[in-house]
Amino acid sequence: MCKFTHLKKTITLAISLAISLPALSVEKDQEQTIDDIMTVTADETDKKPGTSQEISDQDIRRNGGTNFGTIMRYQPLISAPGSIAGAGGTKSSWDRGGFSGYNIRGLDANRVSIDVDGMALPIAQRRFNTVGRAGFGTYAIGRDYIDPYMYNRVDIESGSTSVANPNNALGGSVSFKTKSANYYLYPGKPSYFGYQNGYDSADKSFNQGLTMAFGDDQLNGILVLSRRDGQQTRNYGDSISAYPENWRSNSILVGIAWQATDEHLLSAHVDYNNKTKHSHYDTWNNRGSAISSHDHQDNKNNRLSVMLKDQWQPSNLSWIDSLVTQINYQQTKVYDNTDINTIGSDKFNIQTHYNTKSYSFASTLLKHLYNQTISVGINGKWSQDESPFYTSARPNHIVIFPDGDYTKPQADSRSYELGGFAEDRIAFNNDTSNKIYAIPGVRIIYKNTKPRHLENMAVSSISASQLAQQYRSNSDFQVLPSLAFMYDIKPNFTAYLQYKRGAQMPNQNQLYGSYMAHSNIYALLGNSKLKTETSHNFELGVKGQPTDGIQIASSVFYSKYKDFIAYTRYRKSIAGTRARTIFEAENRDKAYIYGAELSSKVNLGTWIVSFNGLSAHLAIGYSQGKSKSNYLGDKNVEIDTVAPMKGVIGLNWDDPNNIYGVSLTSTIQKGKRAKATSRESYDNNGQPIPNSNEKYFSVPGYGIIDLTGYVNFTQNIKLSGGIYNLTDHKYWDYLSNNKLYQNSDRKYINMFTAPGRTFQLGLDIDF
């Protein structure tokens, strides 16, 4: 049963915010075509239940979004956790640094879908080799395969994904939409040229971007180029500076669209991104109390994707209004080369890869009837991945690598997924302005995954046949219903109530993760018998324009999860483990998360003519969550990936003549200490699980102020910039540092601070 008592204070908070704070909202820059918080429209077919947001390329530029993480700078319940290469914190000396993925409403990494034009990016990867149980919950390879300049907008879906989304996930989705020529061209403007450059002192990065589009409504094309060069991201640096690093990235997009007939619009593009990084760092022990090695690492990753799309609007078929079919191909390659100089021992080298290849298709049919909008779709995906691994450590490090020269981080695998959905949007009271809508829907999913090349994973004590007995194919079928009701309080102001069932099928790392952990103590195993993680999600909210000049989106949500995958400790005999302690992936935990969020904005000039151009905005997010394992005597403990309350308050002035603008934005976050458990050290021996004696670092709350602005020298030339953390405040990001230990060396803890005062400056030229 859902414990709705958890919603009491959340509902109170949301209602009070919705009533008392809309006057702190903000109107968008007049040039922007996409709203970063909500879309307000009188067209009832565009109204959708649930919390969704759109961030345009202009929003990204104005808010200082220069990378995977900072594009979410002002989102209250969305962020991008990151890590520092080699810097302890339950990582191994050969884990790379960077962003692991996005966190939405307390779920992160692979429980949030990330895609580019509908093609899902590869999962974040764990590396258990040489890490042991300390590596639980960490990700050695993240999901940062993007350059923000290449996209017109970012679509965000909070909570379990909708039935129409082929990339289903428990926590929501982040979808990047690549630039297209028709975004820049219109009748009378057959060409576009845009040049952008910028400098960000946070990582001393310099960016140059070029966009060219040509054509008309019959045939057009686009070329986009981007180059970035930078160094390590600064920390506050009063005790220990960030470790040295230099990196570069290159991106290219070529696209074309052709109105082949009156009914068919064909489009295609090729998108390529690569990034290279060189870093030197110290690796600290898991407690952050001493340095264990001095290391050097080279990272490379690239992504190549191809998209083909047909948008068909038949003129002689009464049962189809439109049919959109899309085919995607994607290939990614990750390569890490690490030289480890262990203190008091010899040097050795480790080389790791993570390579994927994927094909996907999706086709969606839309039909409008008198009071209904029916959408039906099918989709499929086929993918394979491999994780080559090499180390030179074996001859001199038998204790570290007792089982042979290598055990791969996971077995190679192949998976395919088939799905389909149907959704009907039914409008009642169709002749009045206060419409009521019922939106039933359902998605069905089948997924099959199996290991490949097990002989390449075998080591001296384990044969391929023994591995095949442990690692077999895994498949599941899920039915995911949804139901929503909406009511137009006003034509542009809508209330909604929504239920969705969510599912997250086990990934290849959980199914076929490292069989041997290169340790005389531990063995870590995937589990090919894992079940699907599932959820029930409820949301109540309002969004739209309650009156002229005010926009608001407010919601309360409650989600209940079961069969969360985690690692259980055993003492049992499995082929090749030589009676070691075994940690095996299992459906171990259940959890719940509830919360509220509000975004509001107001144009003060709507009521006071002399204030025309002055606007304000407020966004605030609150969430709480707890999980409980199936261990005897365990209890609900706060989920460490649920961020503390965060608010964003801003005041904007945009010159009515569109010559200049300035914004003052404050970000405030409450402090929080993650709650430690003994679930990863519990012996699972029939005795009740004890309380943990560990104590994590209490991440303090903070408040920072950013000052940004722009000047339009001419219609075609614009200078923009900003000063971030204006007061040079010292602070830590909670989600990136929730597993630091309280008793770690203070210099070590200070290494994880966020940057102090930084600035950005950029120039845009558009014709």
N, C-alpha and C positions, 0 to 999 in steps of 0.2 A: 504494500500500500504506500502511496505517496504521502509523505509527512508534510501536509500543507501548513502546519504550524510554523515551519521554517520560513514561510513567506510573510508572516505577520508584519515584522518590522520592515521588510523589503517593500511591501505594498504601501505601507505608510510613507516611506521615504519617496517612492515614485510619485504618489499622489501629491504630496506636499511640493515636490520639485515641479511637477507639471502645473500646479496652480500658482506658485509664488515666484518662479524663476524665468518665465519666458521672456521677460524684459531684458534679460542678459544675453539675448541671442544676437546673431550677426547675419548681415546680408552679404551675399557673395560679390566678388569683383564683377563689374558689369560686363567684362569681356568673357567671363567664364560661361560655358554652355552646359556644364555638368556639375551637379550639386554634390559636395563631398560628404554630406550627411543624409540628405533625403531628396527625393524628387517630388515636387509639388505640381500637380497637373489636374485639369478638369476632366481629362479623358479617363473614364471609369475603367477602361481595359488596361490601363497602366498601373492601377492600384493593386498592391500586393500585400498580403499579411507578412508579419515577421520583421526582423531587424536587418536591413540591408543598407549599404552605403556605397557611394561612388566617389572616387578620388580622381580628378582630372589631371592631365599633365600640367595645367596651369596651377592647380593646387599644389602639386608636388614641387614645382619651381618656387612658388611663393612661400611655402612652408619649409624650404630648405631640405627637401628630400633628395639626398645625393646617393643613397644606397638602399639595399634591401631592408635595413632597419629603420632609417630615419624617415622613410615615406609614411610610417605609422606614428610619427612624432606626437601628434595631437589627438590620437584615438584613446579614449578612456579605458576600454576593455579589450584592446588589441595591441600587441607589442611583439617585438622580435628578440627573444633571448639570445645572448651571445656568450662566447667563451674565449679565453686567451690560450694560445697554443702552448701545450706542455706545462701549464701553470697549475699543476696539482689538481685540487678540487675534484677528486675522484677520476682524473684523466690519466692516460698513460703518456709516456714521453713522446709518443709518435702520433698522438691525436692532433689534428689541425685545429686552428682557431677559427672563429667566425660565427655566423648566425646559423642556428640549427633549424629554424623554421619560424612559424608564427604561433603565438598564443592567443586564443580567442575564448573569453569567458572561462579561463582556467584549464582548458585543454590545449595541448601544444604538440610540436613535432609532427609525427605522422597521423595524429588524430585530427589534423586540420589539412584539408586538401589545398594544394597550390598548383595552378595550371596556367599555361600560356595558350590562349586561343583554344581552350578546351582540352589540350593535351597535358595530362598530369605530370609534374616534375617527379624525378626519382625520390624515393623515401630517404629520410635521414638515417644514417648508418651507425650502429653501435660497433665498437671493436672490443671484444672481450679478451682477445689474446693479450697476455701479460698484464691485464688489468685486474683480473679476479672479480670478486663480488663488488669491489669498490666502484666498478664501472657501471653499475645499474643506474639507469636514468640519464646517462650521458650519451652524447652523439659525436662520434669522431669526424663524421662527414655530414655537413649540413645540406641545405636545399637552396643555397644562393647561386642560382644560375642566370641572374637577370641583371640588366642595366636599365634604370628607371627612364632614361631618355628615349628608349625604344617604344614606349607605350603611350597611347592616348588616354587611357584610364585604367583604374584598378577597381574591380567590383568585389565587394566583401559581403559575405553572407554569414551572419552570426547564428550559432546554434546548429543543430543537426541540419545537414543540407536538404534542400527541397527535392521533391520527387523528380523534378525536371532536370536536376543536375546529374550528369552521368558519373561524376567523380564524387561518389558519396563518401561522407566522413561524419564522425560523431560531433566534431567541434565546430564545423563550418568550413568555409572555403574562401580563398583569395584568388581571384582570376585576373590575370594581366591581359589586356587587349592591345595587340600591336597596332601601330599607326597604319592608316590607310589613306589613299589619295582623296577619297570623297570627304574626308574630315577637313581638308584644306581647300578643295575646289568647289566652285558653284557657278551657275550661269553668269557669264561675263568675266570669270576669273579662271582661265585655262592653265595657269601655272602658279607654282608657289616655291619660294626659296626661303629657308630658315637656317640661320646659324646661331649657335649658342655656345658660350664658353663660361666657365666658372671656376672659382677657387674656394676650397673649404679648408680652413686652418686646423680643423679637428684632426685631420689625417694628412694635411699638406697635399691634398689631391687637387689635380687640375683636370677639367673635363672640356672636351671640344665635341660638339655635335653638329651634324649637317643633315637637313631634311630637304629633299627636292621632290616635287610632285608635278605631273603634267597630264593633260588630257581633258576629256569632257565627260558627259554622262553616258557616252557610248563606249569609250575606251580610255582608261587612265592607268597611270603607274606611279610608283613611289620608290625612292631610294633613301635609306636612312643609315648614317654612319655615326659611330660614337667611339671615342677613345678616352680612357681614364688612366691617370698615373698618380700614385700616392704612396704614403708610408704608413707606419703604425698609427692606429688611433690613439690619441693622447689620453692619459689619465690625469688625475689632479696633480700627481708628480711631486708631492712634497717630501715623500719618503723614498720611493723607488719608482723610477720612470718605466713607462711601457717598453717592452723589449723591441729592439730594432727590427724593422720589416720594410720591404719595398715591394710594390705590386704594380701591375698594369693590366688593363683589359681592353679588348677590342670587340665591337659588335657591328653587325651589318644586317640590314633588312632590305630585301627586294620584293616588291609586290606589284600585282597587276589585277585590274578588274575589267571585265568585258561584258557589255550588254549584248549577248549573242543573238537573242531574239527578243520579241516583246515580252516573252514569258520567263526567259532564263537570264539571270545575272551570274556569271561565272567569275570567280576570284581565286587567286593563288598567291602564296608568298613563300619565301625562303628566309629563315631567321637563324643567324649564327652568332654565338657569343663564346669568347674564351677569356680566361683569367690566369695569370701567372703570378706567383708570390714567392719571395725568398725571405726567410726569417731566421733569427738567432734568438735563443731563449734558454733560460734555466728551467729545468724540471724539478719541482718541489715534491716532497712526499705528500701522501694523502692528507696529512694533518696540517700541512703548511708550516711546518716547524723547521725544516732543513732542506737544503738543495741537494738533490741526488745525482744530477748530471747536467752537463752543458751541451746543448744540442743545436743542430742546424737542420733546417727543413726547406725543401723546395716543393711547392704545390702547383699543380696544373689541373685545370678542369675546362671542358668545353661542352657546348650543347649545340646541336644542329637540328632544326625542325623544318618540316615542309607541310604546308596546309593547302588543301584544295576544297573549294566550297561551291555549291550550286544552290541558288535561291530561285525557286520556281513558283510563279504565281499564275496558275492556269486560268485561261479565260473561258474554257468550255467544259469544266468539270464542276458541278454544283456542290460536291462533297469535299472539296479542298479549296481553301483560301490561299494557303501557302505551304510549301514543303521545302525545308532547308536541310541539305545533306552535306556533311563535312567529313573529310578523310585527313588524318594526321599521321605523320611519321616523325619520330624523334630518336636521336642517338646522343648519348652523353658518355663522357669519359673523364674519370678522375684519377690522378696519379700523384702520390705523395712519396717523396724520397727523403728519408730521415737519417742523419748521421748522429749517433748517440755516443757521447763521451762520458761514460759513467765514472763518477768520482771513485778513485781507488781501484779501478778495473780498466779493461781494455775498451777500445772503441769498437763499435759494430754498426752495421747499416741495415735498415729495414725499408723495403719498398712495398707499397700497397696500391691496389687499383680498385676502382669500382666502375664497371662499364655496363651500360644498359642500352637496349634497343627496343623500341615500342612502335606498334601500329594501332590506330584507333579509328573508329567511325561512329558517327551519330547522325540520326535522321529524325526530324521533328515535323509533324503535320499539325496545322492550325486551321480550325474552322469556327467562324462566328455564325451563330444562329440568332434568333430574335432576342432571347434573353440569356444566351449561353455562349461561352467561349470554350471550346473543346480542344485540348492539345494531347497528342499521342506521339510517342517516340520510341525508337529502339537504339541501342548502342552496343558496341563491342570493343574489346581491347585485347591485344596479344603482346606479350613482352617477355624478354629474357634478360638475365643479368649474370655477371660473373665477377669474381673478386680474386684475381691473381695476387699472390703474396710471396715475398722472398725476404730472407734475412741471412746475413753472414755470421750470425751469433753462435751457431751450433758448435763449432770446434772448441771454443773457449768458454762457453756459457751453458754447460749441461744442466745446471740447476735451474736456469731460466727457461731453457728449451729442452726438456728431458725426452721429448717424444719424437725428435727428428728436426730437420731443418725448418720445417714450417707446418703450421696448421692454419688454413685459410680462415678469415673472419667469419665466413659463411659458405655453405655449398652454393655452387652455381644452380640456377633454377630457371624454370619456364612457367609462365602463368597465362591464363586467358580468362576473360570475364565477359559475360553476356547479360544484358539488362534491357528493361523496357519500362515505360511508365504511361499512365493515363491520368488526366486531370480535367475536371469540368468546373467551370466558373459559372455559377447560376445567379442571375440578378433578379431580385424580387422588387415589388413596388416600382416597376420600371417607368411609370408615368409621373413619378414624384422625384424631387431632388434628394430626398433622404432614402437612398437605396439600401437594401439589405442583400448581402451576398453569402452564398454557401459555396465552399470550394472543397469538394472531396477529391482525393487523389490516391494513387498507389504506385509504388515502384517495386519491381521484382528484379532480383540479382542472382546470378549463378557465377561462382568463381572456382577455378581449379588451378592448383599450384603443385608442381612436382620438382624434385631435385634433379640435377644433371651433373655428369662428370664426377661422380663420387670418388673415382679412382684418383682424381687430382687433389682430393681433400684428405686422403688416407695418409697416415704416418706409420712409423715403424711398428707400433703396438696395435694398430687398428687397420683392418683390411677393408677394401671397398664393399665386400659382401656383408661385413659386420655393420658398416655404416648404412647400407641399404635396409637392414632390418630395423634400424632406429629411425631413419629419415625416409618417409614414404610420401606419396601424394596426399594432398589435403584439398577437400572441396566442400562447398556449402551452398545452400539455396536459401534466400531470405525474401520475405514479403514485408514491405515497409509502407503501411498506410499513413495517410495524413488527412486532417480535416480542419478547416478554418471557417470562421464566420466573421464578416465585416459589416459595419454599419456606418453610413455617412452621417455623422453628426451635422456637418455642413458639406456642401458640395466638394470642398477641398480639404476636409478634415474628417478623418476616418478612425474609428475604433475597431479593434480586431481581437479575436480569441483563437488560438491555434494549438493544435496537437500534431506532433510528428513522432513516428518511431524511427530510430536511427540504428545503423549497423556499421561496424568496422571489422572487416575480415582480417585475419592474421596475415602479416607480411612475411616475406621470405627470411628476414633476419630473425624473426621470432620462431619461424618453423624450422629453419636449418642453420641457426647460428653456431658459432664455433664449438665443435665437439670436444676438443681438448684445449685447455687454457694455458698451455706452456707453464705448468706449475706442478710441483710435487705435492701440492696441498689441494688445489681446486680443479674441478672439471665443470665446464659450463656447457649446457646442452640446449639446443632448440627442441621443439616438440611438434611433430607433424600431426598430432591428434588435437591440436588446439581448436577451441570453438570460437565463434564470432562474438566480439564484444557488441552489446546492444544497449539501447537507451529508450526511455520515454521522455518526451520533451513537451512542456507546456509553456505558453507565452501569452500574455495579455498586454495590450498596448494601444497607444493612439499616435497618429502621425499626420502631418499635413499643415495646413494654414488655418488656424482657428479664427483669425481676423487679419485684415490687411497689415502687412509689414512684419508679421510674426510667423515664424515657422517653428515647429516643435515635433520631436519624436521621443516618446517615452515608453518604456516597457518594463515589465517584471517577468522573470522566467524561473522555471524550476525544471531540472533534469535529473533523472534517476538512471544509474548505469549498473550493469551487472556483467560478470565474466571479464573484468579488466585483466589483461595479461601482465603477469609479473613473474618473479623467479622464486621457486621454492627450494629449500635446502634439504638434502637427503643424505643418508648414509646407506647406499645400496649398491649392488653390483650391476654395472653396465659394461658391455664389452670394451676392453681396452683401458678402463679407468684405474685399474690397480688399486681399488679400495679407497679412492680419494673421496673427499666431500664433493657432492654433486649439487649444482644449482641448475634446475630445469625450468624452462618456461611453462607456466600453467595459467589457467583461468582462475586467478586467485582472489581477486578483490571485487567488492561492490562499492558504489560511491553515489553521492548526490552533490549537486551544485545548484545554488539559487542566487538570485541577485536582481539588480535593477540598473537601468541606465537611462540617461536623459540627454538629449541634444536639443538646444534651442538657439534661435537667433532672431534678431530684430533689427529693422531699419528705422532708426529714430526719425529720419526725415519724412517718414510716412505721416507723422502727426505734427511735427514742427518743421516748417519749411526751412528755417535758418539752419537746421541740423542736417540738411540733405547731404549725404555722403558719410555721416557718422553712423556706425553700426556696432553691435556688440554680440558676443556669443558665449555660450556656456555649454560644456559637456562634462558629465560626471558619470562614473561607473562604480558600482558596488557589487561585490560577489563574495560568497562564502561556500565552502565545500568540505566534505569529509569523506573518508574512505575507510573500509574495514575489510581485513583479509578473512579467509576461512580458517585461520589458525584458532586452536582452542583458547578461549579466554581473551581473544582480541577485542578491541573496542574501536569506535569511530575516532579517527585522528584527522586533523586538518590536512587537506591536500596542499602540498608545498608548491604546486604550480598555479594555485589560485592567487592572483595578485591582490594587494591591499587596495583600498579605495583610492581613486584618482580623479582629479578634477582639472579641467582646462577652462580658463576664463580669459577672454580677450576683448580688446577695444580697437576698432579699426576706423581710419579716416581715409576715404577715397575721394579725391577731388572731383566734384561734379563735372568738371571739364576734362576729366580723365588725363590729367597731366602728371599727377603724383599720388602716392598713397603711403600710409604708415600704419603699422599694427604693433600693439603692445599685448603680449600673450603671457599669461602666468600658468605654469603647470605645478600642481600640488599633489603629492602622494603621501599617504599615511605609511608609517613604519610597520614592519612585521618581522617576526622571527619564525622561521619554518619549524615545525614540530617533528622531532626525530622519532623513529620507531625502531624496534628490534626485529622487524620482519625479515630483513636480509641476513641477520645473524642467528635467527631462531633455529634450533636444532630439529624441530619437527619430530620430536621423540615421544609425543603423547602427553607431555606436561603443558600447562598453560603458558602462553607466551608472556615473558616478563616485560616490564616497562623499560624503555631505553634510558640509559644514563648519558647519552650524547647530548650536546648542546650546540646548536648552530648559532652562527653570528646573527645578532639582532640587527637587521638592516634598518637604519634610521629613516624616518620620513624626511621629506625635503620640499622646498618650494623654490622654483627658479623662474626667471623672467627673461623673455626673448623680445627683442626689438627688431622688426623687419620693415622694409619699405622698398619703394620702386619710384623711378622717374621715367616718364615717356618723353625723351628728347624730341622725337618726331613720331609720326604715326607708325614708323617702321623700326625705330631704334629705342630700346628700353634697357635701363640699368637697374638692377635689383640687388639686394643684399640684406644682411642681417647680422646682429650680434646676439649670440646665444649664451644662455647662462650669464646674463648681463652683470649680475652681482658677484660673479666668480665664486659660486657656492660649491662646497665639497659635498658630494653625495654618491650613493651607490644605487644601481638599478636592482630592484629586488629579484626579478625573475632570472637575472644572469648570475646572481650571487647567493641564492637561498641555501646552497649546500656548503658554504664556507663554515669552518668550525670556529667556535667562539674563542678557543684557546690557541688559535694559529698565531704565528709571528705577526706583529702589528704591521711591519713593513710589507709582509706578504698580503695582508688584507688591504692595505692602502694601494697596492698595485691594481686592484680591481675597481678603483674609483672611476666615475664618469669624467669626461673632459671638464675642465674649468671653463673660463670665458673663451669663446671661439668666435670666428666671424666667417661669413661667406660673402662673395661678391661675384656677380655674373652679368654678362651682356647678351642681349637677344637682338638679332636683326632679322626682320621678316619682311618679305616682299610678295 
